[in-house]
Amino acid sequence: MATNEHGEEAYAVPPRRRPLPPALLFGRTFLRHPRMLGSVIPSSRFLVSRVLRQVDWPRTRVVVEAGPGVGTLTGPILERLGGEGSLFAFEMNPTFVSHLRSEIPDRRLTVLHRSAAEAGPVLHERGVGSVDLLVSGIPLSGLTRQARLSLIATWRSLLRPGGVLVIYQFTRSALPELRRVFGQVRQEFEPFNVLPARVFKCMT
Ligand SMILES: C[S@@+](CC[C@H](N)C(=O)[O-])C[C@H]1O[C@@H](n2cnc3c(N)ncnc32)[C@H](O)[C@@H]1O
């Protein structure tokens, strides 16, 4: 046993592990769960700003984020959300859940280790009535049509009248289901992302 300058036994303190940079954590997790993540790197800042530009922030207080990953949109959402707002982030991957909880300490943010398909009962338990904005980057192209329709209809039921769903995807495969559930769907395209992505703004 080593002793310190006072002759006391000194225990070696293991060095605290530094958290992995978010992009590296995302890539490593992708190798384990490629279908759940759907992308090898997080969204680009161009895509983040195109998604968040769809939102009328002064009228937005309650936000649900489906599939926040390493928080690429979570931080920018919190920057735009007022002090009385709240953000409920539903993430299935436990590594991302721990990362978000430790790296984004913000009292407006609640990170839930639950599927975004369960958002209805989870919000109900917490006394959240209706949602102003739901943002999702969950890959929908891998789901069956029926599963996609059911997920989109669930999300629609959470929104207040005038509420908005904004989703971003690499394909247009979810468009028929979005159009079935929402009165109006507007599309934009963001080329500066790996892969280039489509943004769908769905209005109730
Ligand atoms: C393409 S990544 C998007 C990550 C991040 N939002 C971004 O834009 O960089 C999809 C994320 O959705 C999560 N996910 C997939 N299915 C989910 C579900 N049913 N409920 C909640 N999260 C889910 C994955 O774990 C992953 O973090």
The ligand as a Gaussian input file, in Angstrom:
#p B3LYP/6-31G(d) Opt

LIG

0 1
 C      -32.504000       8.419000     -36.144000
 S      -32.257000       8.399000     -34.373000
 C      -32.540000      10.130000     -34.078000
 C      -31.727000      10.658000     -32.937000
 C      -31.760000      12.187000     -32.769000
 N      -33.102000      12.658000     -32.529000
 C      -31.177000      12.879000     -33.975000
 O      -31.953000      13.477000     -34.749000
 O      -29.961000      12.836000     -34.145000
 C      -33.711000       7.601000     -33.754000
 C      -33.812000       7.523000     -32.240000
 O      -35.095000       6.978000     -31.897000
 C      -34.950000       6.031000     -30.836000
 N      -36.144000       5.162000     -30.925000
 C      -36.432000       4.235000     -31.864000
 N      -37.665000       3.728000     -31.659000
 C      -38.178000       4.371000     -30.568000
 C      -39.422000       4.328000     -29.870000
 N      -40.417000       3.506000     -30.249000
 N      -39.608000       5.149000     -28.799000
 C      -38.618000       6.010000     -28.400000
 N      -37.415000       6.091000     -29.027000
 C      -37.197000       5.293000     -30.082000
 C      -33.610000       5.376000     -31.108000
 O      -33.069000       4.758000     -29.963000
 C      -32.808000       6.607000     -31.564000
 O      -32.259000       7.277000     -30.450000

